[in-house]
Structure formats: structure tokens, C-alpha cells
Amino acid sequence: MSGTARIIVTPMASRLTTSLREAPATVPGLAAVALFVIWATDQAGYPLTHWAPGALVVLALFALALATIGLRLGEIPAPVRIALGSLAAYTALSFLSILWARVAADAWEGADRTLLYLLVFALFACWPQNGRAAASLLAAWVLAMVGLAAFVALHASAASSTSLPRLFAFGRLAYPTGYANANAALWLMACWPAFLLARSAWLPWGLRGALAGGTVLLADVALLGQSRGALYATPVMLVLVFALVPRRARTFALLIPVAAGIGATAPAVLRVGDRLSHGEVVAGRLHTAVAAMFIAAAVVGLAVALAAAGEQRRLLSAPALGRLRRAVSVCAIATLIGLLGGGWAAAGDPLARLRHGWDTFKSVKGYEANGSGNRLTSGLGSNRYDFYRVALDQFVAHPIAGIGADNFQQQYLRHGRSDETPHYPHSVELRTLTETGLVGSAVALTGLAAALVAGSRASRARHARDALAPDVAVAALGGFAYWLVHGSLDWFWEFAGLGAPAFALLGLACALAPRAAAPPPGRGLLSMGRGAAARRARPLGRGLGLAAAVAAAAFAAASLVAPWLSQLEIESAARVWPRAPREAYARLLDAADLNPLSDEAYLVAGGIALRFGDLSLADRRFSQALARSPDDAYATLERGAIASARGRQDAAVRLLGRAARLQPRDRLTKRALALARSGQRVSVAELNRAILSQAQQLR
């Protein structure tokens, strides 16, 4: 290595070592970031078998940090302590909701997911950070997501015509999350921190260019998902950024090339899906769009890097910089006026557009209420209005503590009007209100407000020694804000690959909040006496604290392990039953023992027994499932059909009538009930073939 290179590398390594020494929690934080990226590569961590072992990893990282770094609660800023306490209380309430939830297993899973978010927030918020270490954490996650977005774009472009339908759903990119809206959120959650971090004058010019180019690529890959929620969340985010983030001229100056790059590629990206052929992806258009994405990202990245290099070398005098800022401000005002005028002209009568949007949103036709134009502008038709109606009705019926975590589906089956069977209310606010009531909502709002206060202090603090910290705090808050804004219209809480990074970003902003200096040691006889008493009491308090921490960790680990292992046994049984049914039954019984609240193992066992024609065993297993989840419509329907096939018509009518009350819009249930009432026998085999066909059509 040359002398010059050694001179450059040594100070950089020295600064990094110093930063890590000042912020040792960065190391477990980097391990958590790696976990988030792994989740992002496969269904965004949605399946229990993905996020539960990851939650155990986060628990281990938090325990390791406690053991090696230590923790003094008194040194944590008061708003952060309030946020931690509130999230812990909300987690405890979620676990308590198991007692009154109609589906206790779902409440347990929802509580465990909330526990994961508590652990992630605590890991990132409990220990102080400095700007350089926090920037390394944030940049590592953002650049990893940029790399993943590049891989997804290239993978989609190289896919064969037979593989494209597995990546795109109705012309919308759903890979790798499996859900197009979550896919868009996955990229845009990283897009906003990339953009806001690229503003910082304290980062190397090359990194700023990479972040700006990455912003364009992330936004373009997100646009492949054609998410209307993302479309409406973006202007909200822009308003928040320009209303709350200081140095607006700098923000607008960066927005110009980034917006130009995205605008140049958007037409090609939006033409990828052919609406005339039900959203079928046109391979040639996809190749063109992907090439345009990378070219635009490279051009924008290079332009921003060159501008950042010029800024760092101070090529402009102070008066020239002042004139440039004024010119940028004038340009920003002119652009705002132009956007408002252009938007008015494009939208036509704004009141008519609002009426059209509201009418399509409320329509009982759902997606069919939308027009035939572009998906992003053809209307707001979906079944979310009905989801929200049922959620609010359930809140009115259970206002204090809600219906229990993740217990929305059965209520919608009974009270909804559409053919969809949503598990969740599709809104983080309505989830909180409906499932944990006023108590949970008050606790959650308190914690959120406290965390935002801490993050705001970090974003506005000015340190002579750490000028980078406020910029990192702003960028981290931007990522969390996007998750919250878009999650107000969708079910992102349930994707650990979205929720965990969001709480990590919020925790990182809290970790940058100013902390009070440790109080000086006391003086005088009274202080000495108090110090001696404190030293005598310290071993007892330390022992009690250690015992409480061990007990909490053991409870958390057990709560995460049992459902995870149970689900692994169920999936294993589902793979082996055709060739080894006895082994499958044994694994399902083990799964039922591991998760004593869930009916899933018995439902799967009943389904396998039906495939082998063993109606007696199937009836026993469905009966056991109903003992755990009395309102399970599927188990009730199957028991009714089995009773009818055996000639027990009275029992069949009773069971099928209850199944029809549990899911009154299900056509198969109504048809089976009509057959039983007419004295005819229901064919269990034909019923299950129809159930399978209906499930395949809904995918």
C-alpha cells in the first residue's frame, strides 16, 4: 500500500473505531439490519416461520447488548423512556387480549409480533448514538435495499414469459413480498431515508451521489407495483418534509434532479402492464423500463455526486451561495405554483374528482367501480370502505379494550358485505382502535408522541462535534413516517419486514436525541451517607433487576418458540401426508401440543382425513378445532357436511345453519344448507372440491 493510501485509510479507520467505541450498540444494530434485509428478500417476513426465529435473534442481540454494554435507565432521555414504557404496556395489553379474543391463537401471534417491535425499538433506542455510527447503520440498510431493488429489476427483466406471472400480479410487481402494495412500501421506506440523507453536507460526496441515484431506482421499482396508497402517501410526505424539515432550499435543490430522473422513467414504467390484456406484462416494455431506470439512476447519482464534490471543495463564494439559495427558493415557489396549476388543469373540476373518488371508494362494487383508465387514476374502488365500516362497528361494540389482537377476520366474515376475507383492517390506526380499544390507542399514541418528541429534538439539535446527527435523525424519521402514512391505508403492521425496520428507524432517531450529562458526585456528610446506603442497597437491587430481566427474556423466548415450532410441524406434516399419513398425524398432534391455543393443526388433520375418506377421524379433529376456536366457519361447515353424509340430518342442519351465520355470504355454505334442509345428503368430496376451486379463484 502506498504512503498516500495509508494516510487516507488510517484516519478513516480511526474515526470509525472512535465512533464504534462511543456507540457500541452499532454492532448489534448492524446484525439487526442484516436480518431486515433477509426478511425483505422473501415475503417481507410475513410468515410466522420467518419472523419468529428473527425475533429470537433480536432478543439475543438485545440481551447481548445489555450484558456487554450495560444500561442505565436514568441516562435515557425522558421521552424515550416514556416511549419504551408505552410500547411495553401496549405489548402487555396485546398479550392480555388473549383472554377475551374469540381466536386466542391469532391474538397470541399478534402479541408476539408486537413484542418483536418492542425489542427492535429498544435495541436501537436504549443506547446513545453519534452521527457517524448512526449514518453507517442507516446507509448500510438503504444501500442494501438499493442493491436488492437492482437485483429484483434485473431478475424481472431476465425472467421468461412463463416466469413473469409469478413475479407480477395483474401487471403489478409483487415480488419479493407477494403483495404489490407491500412491495411498493418496501422500496419507498428506504427511498425517503436515501433522499433525506443525500441532503447532508457532512457525508462524502460519493456516498451522497449513490444515495441520490438509489432514490431514483427505489422509486422506479416501487412504481412497478402501481400502488394507489403509495401515490397518495407521496404528496403527504412531501408536505411533511417541506413543512417540518429545516433547510428547505437544500431539500428542493436535491429534489430537482431526483424528480427529473423519476419523471423521465415513469411513462416507461407505467406502460409495463397491458391493461387491454388484464394487466399482462409485456416483456419488451419491461426491458425498456428497467434499462431506463438504471440509466436515470446513474445520471442522477453522477450529477448529485459532482455537485456535492463542488460544495465540499467550496467552489462558490459565500455571496454566490446566498444568491444560489435565493434562486432555488424562487424556483421552488414557481414550481409549486406550476404544479398546482398543472394539477388543476389535469384533474379538471376538483370537486367532481373528489366526488368521483368518494363514490368509487364507497361503492359496493369494489374494484369494479373504477374506470378503465390507468389504475392509479381510475378511481378509489376497493373493499376498504367495507373493511373500515366493520372495524369501526367492532370498536363501537368493544370500545374499552377491543376485540383482541389480530381478531378481525371472523368479525368481517360475519358482518362484511364483500367476498373478500381480510385477516386485518388494512389500517394501522383502525387496527389499534378496533383490536385494543381506547386503552390501547391511548397507550400507543402516548408512546408515538414521546418517540416523535425525542426524534424531533435529535433532528433540531446542533452540535459542534456532531453536525451529522440531525441529518441522520431527519432521514430515519422520514422512513418511519412513510411506513405510518402508507400503513394508514394498508396492513403493513403484519409484515415484520416492514414494521421492524420502521421501529428501528424510529429508535435510531431517538438514540440521537441529546442526553443530559451524568450528575456530579455528591459532596458533604449527607451525600456521603446517602452514597453509603446506595452502595449497600445496590447488590440487592441489581440482583432483583437481573432476576426480572432473566424472567422476562425466558417468557419472551418461550412465547416466540412455541408457535414457531408448532407451525414448522404443521408445514412438515403438509409435505409428508401423501406418502406417510401416520407420520403426518403424529406431527400434527405434536403441533397441537406446542400451541395449545391454535386450531390449525386439527384443521389440517381433519382435511387429510377427508382426503383418505376417514369421516370419523375428520369429524373428531374438526370437533377438537372448534373446542379451541368455536367460531371457525370452515370446521363448522365440514362437520355439518359430515353429519349430512352420515344421514344425521338434524345435526347437519344445525351445524350448517351455524356455519351460514358465521359466513353469511359464502355461496357453498348456503348451498350445502339448502341441500340438508331439503332432506338431501351433502357430498363431502364434492364440497371440498368446490372449496378448493373457490380458493384458487380468489388468489
BELTARA-V977677 format. One line per field, one symbol per residue. ss: DSSP state (~ for helix, > for strand, _ for the rest). psi: psi as a letter, one per 30 degrees, with the letter a starting at -180 (. if undefined). burial: # if it has 24 or more other C-alpha atoms within 12 Angstrom, else .. A space follows every 10 residues. Layout:
ss = ???
psi = ???
burial = ???
This chain:
ss = __~~~~~~~~ ~~~~~~~~~~ ~~__~~~~~~ ~~~~~~~~~~ __~~~__~~~ ~~~~~~~~~~ ~~~~~~~~~_ __~~~__~~~ ~~~~~~~~~~ ~~~~~~~~~_ ___~~~~~~~ ~~~~~~~~~~ ~~~~~_____ ~~~~~~~~~~ ~~~~~~~~~~ ~~~~~~~~__ ~~~~~~~>>_ _>>______~ ~~~~~~~~~~ ~~~~~~~~__ ____~~~~~~ ~~~~~~~~~~ ~~~____~~~ ~~~~~~~~~~ ~~~~___~~~ ~~~~~~~~~~ ~~~~~~~~~~ __>>~~~__> >_~~~~~~~~ ~~~~~~~~~~ ~~~~~~~~~~ ~~_____~~~ ~~~~~~~~~~ ~~~~~~~~~~ ~~~~~~~__~ ~~~~~~~~~~ ~~___~~~~_ __________ ___~~~~~~~ ~~~~~~~___ ________~~ ~~~~~_____ _______~~~ ~~~~~~~~~~ ~~~~~~~~~~ ~~~~~~~~~~ ________~~ ~~~~~~~~~~ ~~~~~~~___ _____~~~~~ ~~~~~~~~~~ ~_________ ___~~~~~~~ ~~~~~~~~~~ ~~~~~~~~~~ ~~~~~~~~~~ ~~~~~~~~~~ ~~~~~~____ ~~~~~~~~~~ ~~~~_____~ ~~~~~~~~~~ ~___~~~~~~ ~~~~~~~~__ __~~~~~~~~ ~~~~~___~~ ~~~~~~~~~~ ~~____~~~~ ~~~~~~~___ ___~~~~~~~ ~~~~~~~~_
psi = kleeeeeeee eeeeeeeeee efiffeefee eeeeeeeeef fjghgekefe feeeeeeeee eeeeeeeeel kjeffkkeee eeeeeeeeee eeeeeffeef kejeeeeeee eeeeeeeeee eeefffkkll eeeeeeeeee eeeeeeeeee eeeeeeefkl fffefffkjh gkjfkgffje eeeeeeefef eeeeeeeffk fglkeeeeee eeeeeeeeee eefffhkeee effeeeeeee efefklheee eeeeeeeeee eeeefeeeef gekjffhhgk kjeeeeeeee eeeeeeeeee eeeeeeeeee efghfkleee eeeeeeeeee eeeeeeeeee eeeeeefbje eeeeeeeeee efkffbfffl agakefgflg kageeeeeee eeeeeefifd gafkkhheee eeeeflflfl ikflfhkeee eeeefgaeee eeeeeeeeee eeeeeeeeff kjkefiffee eeeeeeeeee eeeeeeffgl ifefjefeee eefeeeeeee ffkkkklkkl klkleeeeee eeeeeefeee eeeeeeeeee eeeeeeeeee eeeeeeeeee eeefefeefi eeeeeeeeee eeeeiffkfe eeeeeeeeee fggieeeeee eeeeeffeif gjeeeeeeee eeeeffgiee eeeeeeeeee eeiffjeeee eeeeeefgfl kkjeeeeeee eeeeeeef.
burial = .......... .....#..## ..######## ########## ########## ########## ###.##..#. #....##### ########## ########.# ########## ########## ########## ########## ########## .##.###... ...####### ########## ########## ########## ########## ########## ########## #.##..##.. ##..#.#### ########## ######.### ####....## ###.###### ####.##### #####.##.. #......... .......#.. .#........ .......... .....##..# ###..##.## ....###.## ########## #####...## ########## ########## ########## ########## ########## ########## #....##### ########## ########## ########## ########## #####..... .......... .......... .......... ..#..##.## ########## ####..#... #..##.#### ##.####### ########## ....#.#### ########## ########## #####...#. ########## ####.#.### #######... ####..##.. .........
